[in-house]
Amino acid sequence: MKTILQTAESRGHANHGWLNSHHSFSFGGYQNPERMNFGMLRVLNDDMVAPGMGFGTHPHRNMEIISIPLEGDLKHQDNTGTQAIIKNGDVQVMSAGTGIEHSEYNANTDQTVKFLQIWIIPNKKEVAPRYQQISLKPENRHNKLEQILSPNEGDEGVWIHQNAWFHLGNLEAGTALKHTLKDPKNNGLYAFVLSGSLEIAGEKLSQRDGLGLTEVSDISIKALSKAELLLMEVPLGF
């Protein structure tokens, strides 16, 4: 097993006033040749958007884009005709494919919206643009890991054009789990701590720390306090 620890403090940071964002990987004005990606995981942005503000209409192409709201409500609109509100407990995915234009705004005028913006490099290019949104039940990840994304339509969670699986966990202090990768031959695992502290594969992690693991088939997880965790299993090779 090989590990890559990326502490919360080591991430890139951009504060545009209306947008306060931390970048786990190179993005926009933050360019670090040692932090370009983790396999097919290209972008992991921890975004905070001021009340009433947001990202105006802009294009994407040939990328799988996942949004996971952590606080507040996010208003989505795109040129496929989709209009939606996503909130904490929801997961949104867009397959940009041949091209999609969208906007994402804070739907509220009295509170900040916080969400994760994640980009996955797809295994198929020029697919038809697609939008999907689901609502999760908190009890499904209490002291266990809930699958929220896979490569398979009809499986648990949303699906994308890539051999990837995401899991969310909400763990009480002292909870111990073992997680087995779906495709350990080709994939690695990137763990991102949303809150609290955990020990993963022997590494102690705090809020917003990230840990990349390669050459691994399963990992041990122990919650050192009440904690929330996002696990992203992604292919390592292009």
KAHU-V611184 format. One record per helix or strand. SS is the DSSP state (H for helix, E for strand). FROM is the first residue (numbers start at 1). LEN is the number of residues. Records with the same first field share a line. If there is no record, write none. Layout:
SS: FROM-LEN + FROM-LEN
//
This chain:
E: 2-5 + 12-4 + 19-5 + 27-1 + 30-1 + 38-1 + 41-9 + 54-7 + 64-8 + 73-6 + 83-5 + 90-6 + 100-7 + 113-8 + 130-6 + 142-1 + 145-6 + 158-2 + 165-7 + 176-5 + 187-9 + 198-3 + 203-3 + 210-5 + 218-6 + 227-9
H: 8-3 + 138-4
//
